[in-house]
Amino acid sequence: MKKINALFVFICIIISICFSSVCATEKSADEYNDLGAAYQLKGNYDKAIEYYQKAIKIKPDYSEAYCNMGVAYTEKGNYEKAIECHNKALKINPDDAVAYCNMGVAYMEKGNYEKAIECHNKALKINPDYAGAYYNMGIAYGHKSNYDKEIDCYQKALNINPDDSKSYCNMGFAFELKGNYNKAIECYWKALKITPDYSKAYCNMGVAYELKGNYNKAIECFQKALKINPDDAEAYYNMGIAYGHKSNHDKAMECFQKAITIIPDYARAYYNMGIVYGKKGDFNKGVECFKNAARLGLKPAQEYLRNNGIPW
């Protein structure tokens, strides 16, 4: 039977061995559970839930099916139902660390970071070597802007799993938010040593170099990110910012336009492209870009247009 562990950033499948001594009814429930897991990994959450419910109908105390169904509801955005499922799983098996961890993810998606941290701590009380729980708890602390606790969680996850490039990347971002750009870059390099094609690590490292004022290194990082993932709109956007700092307005414009081509409602790209048009002396095109950004809900663009009496 399969049990899905839904971490905040990735999903992992835990496969248990079904021994031949298990009765036919339990095997049927396991088959439904496995079908649910298969549909879930394909992104068909409604079908997955349907099969988990069939598994539970056969085997009412099937905690794994409740846990998996909770993950499916989380991925559908129905966090209340997800929490309800995980609570049912825990009522059957109070020592299910994965159910606590998955419930923590649901609370985190709801924006209840305190409850998320509480759930992950309960998971760790059951399984102190649960690297995923530390990782998710780090994300929750990050949402609370408690970057020291966030970094501590990622470090604990890495003590258990030293090859976790995502923990290094997230830790780098936490250091970046603390203003420690050198430490952030060090973490990104460690992530890339483990996962050389980690485009997000290159993109984040580019931002760190940008914040240090090293725009050439920043552009180099963004180019590497784009070589791995040519559809990375954030990399194009940030590279546009770096070219803007270098007063290379044409290249900045090109980058913002590519970001918009990938994400047509990229408000910040429109806004910054408007700024570049202004610096190039083309105020009419600049205003049109601001209008696009304002229509997409970007407040700085709306304020600029409002203050200048320009409708959008």
Secondary structure, 3 states (H helix, E strand, C coil): CEEEEECCCCEEEEECCCCCCCCHHHHHHHHHHHHHHHHHHCCCHHHHHHHHHHHHHHCCCCHHHHHHHHHHHHHHCCHHHHHHHHHHHHHHCCCCHHHHHHHHHHHHHHCCHHHHHHHHHHHHHHCCCCHHHHHHHHHHHHHCCCHHHHHHHHHHHHHHCCCCHHHHHHHHHHHHHCCCHHHHHHHHHHHHHHCCCCHHHHHHHHHHHHHCCCHHHHHHHHHHHHHHCCCCHHHHHHHHHHHHHCCCHHHHHHHHHHHHHHCCCCHHHHHHHHHHHHHCCCHHHHHHHHHHHHHCCCHHHHHHHHHCCCCC
